[in-house]
Every structure is written in C-alpha cells, then in structure tokens.
Amino acid sequence: MLLSGPERPMSLPTADDPQVLRQALAAYVREVAAAVGVSVECTSCEVTDTITAYVALSGRSPRFPGRDLMLLWTMRQGWSVAVETTPAEAPQQVAQLGGDVTPAPERVRRFVADVVSSAEKAETPGPVLAVSSHGDLRTRLEERVRRA
C-alpha cells in the first residue's frame, strides 16, 4: 500500500477507475475524430453513470439538407450517426453501426462516409457486440488506440 502524507493510504488506479476509463475513451475518440477528418475540439466524452462520446461531423447527408450531423457513441450501442438537434429536441438517429462496440477508427470512417454520401435510408445494422465490464471496455479501447 502506498502512503500519501502522514500514514494516509493512497490507492492505485484500477481497471474500473473512471479516470483511467475516461483517458482510454478520450484517446479512442481522438483516433476516431482524426479518421473522420475533424479536430479534437469537435469531440467530447463522458464517464459518469453513463459512458458516452460525441463527435461533430463536418459532412451533411443529402437526406437532411441544411442539418449538421453528429457521431455518437455509447458503451451499449457503439457508434451511430444522428442529426444535430437542439437540447429540447429528441435525437434523430440516421444510422447505427453494428458489430464491435469499439470498432477500428477506419471502420467508423467508412461508416460515416457511407451515411454522408447516401440519399437512402441506412440498412438495419447487425447486433452490437457489447462489453461485459468497465475494465473490459478500457482494455478494448486501449487496444484500438495501439492498433491505430
């Protein structure tokens, strides 16, 4: 056990530590943002009672002229593209990326490019392969960043 100050135990971060998880998520979101061609300033992520990420997209879909698009991520549903809304509006999802909840950034880039370039409604995705714990999520996020 480490001591911090006069005989005060200081704990080491664990796999489930929210700060460690947030750092891993932020690194992954930075890689995804770079892959889709936006700066890190166009992103945010949060690790609280929910684990989410947001990326403002620069492209627009022909299906929603005049409306900005956003890329959203949750621990349970992975990535989706939605129409930017006001806080009073319900989110309007355009497409959902099925498969791995933490896909490679290049896979997310292709998904976004397909959605932005299509005038058609997106196909229904396959199931999202969720993670079993925060520790598992952190490990998978860190692996994605190492591979990018």
N, C-alpha and C positions, 0 to 999 in steps of 0.2 A: 504494500500500500504506500502511495506517495503521501508526503505531508506537505501541507501548504500553510506556512505560518506556524505559530506555536501549537504543535500537535493536532492540527486540523487535517483530517483526511481529504485528499483531493482525488476524485475519481477520474479514471481514464475514459475517453470516449469509447462507446460500444458500437456494434453494428447497427443497433436500433436508435442511436443518438440522433435526435432531429437535426442538429447542426451538421453532423457528418453526412447525413442523408441529403440535406439541402445543398451542401457543397457538391456532392455527386450529381444531383439533379441539375444544378446550375451549370456544371461542366458539360453535361449531356445536352442541355438546351442550347448552350453556346455552339456546340458542334452542329446541331440541327439548324440553328439560325444561319450559320455560315453556309451550310449545304443548300438552304433555300434562298440564299442571297440577301439576307437582311443583317443589320448590325445588332450587336448585343443590346444596344439601347432600346431595341424594339421587342425585348423579351422581359418576362418576369416569371418567377416561380415561387411556390409557397409550400412549406411543410408545416402544417398545423394539424387540426383534426382531419383535414383532407390534404392530399398531395397533388398539386396541380401545376401546370405551366401554361404560358401564353406566349405566342409569337405573332406580332403584327405582320401581315403579308403585304408585299408591295404590288402583287398582281391582283387583277379582278377577273371574275368569271363572267362570260357572256350571259349566263343565266341571271345575273344580278347586276346589271349595268348601274354605275353610279354608287355602288356599295362596296366598301372595303371588306376584305376577308381577313380572318384570323385563324391561326392554327392553335388548337387547344389540346392539352394532354392531361389525362388523369391516370392514377395508378390502376384503376379498374378497367378503363375503356381504351387506354392508349391514345393515339392521335386522331383528331378529327378536324375538318375544316368547317368553319361556320361564318356566317355573315356578321360583321361587326354590328353591334346593337347599342342602344343607349341603356343606361342602368335600369330604366323602367321596363324595357322590352325583354321578352323571353329570348334566349339564344335560338338562332335559326341555323340548325346544322345542315350543311350541304353534303358532306361525305364523311365516312368513317373508315379508317384503315384497320382492317382485320389482321389477325396473326399476332406476332410477338408484341407485347405491350411496350417493349423498348427496342423497336427496330433500328437498324443501322441508319444513320443520318441520310445516306444516299437513297435508301428506300423511302424515307419521308420526302426527300426532294422529288423523286419520281411521282409519288402520290400527289403532292401539291401541284406539280406541273400538269398532271393528267386532269386534276379538278379544275385548275385555272383555264386550261385550254378547251375544255369540253362545254358544249352548249346543252348536253344531255344530262339527265339526272344520273347520279352515280349509282353503280351497282350496289346491291346489298353486300356488305363485307362478310367474310367468314368470321367465326368467333375470335374474340381476343383472348390470347393466352396470358392470363393474369399471373401475378406473383403471389407467393404464399406468405411472405413476411416483409417487413421493412428492411431487414438485413439482406434478404434475397434480392430485393429491389436495388439496394445500394450496390451490391456485388454486380448485378447485371448492368447498372448504369455505368459503373467504373469500367467494366469490360468493354462496353460500347465506345467509351471515350478512348481507351487504349487502342482499339482497332481502327479508329477514325484517322 
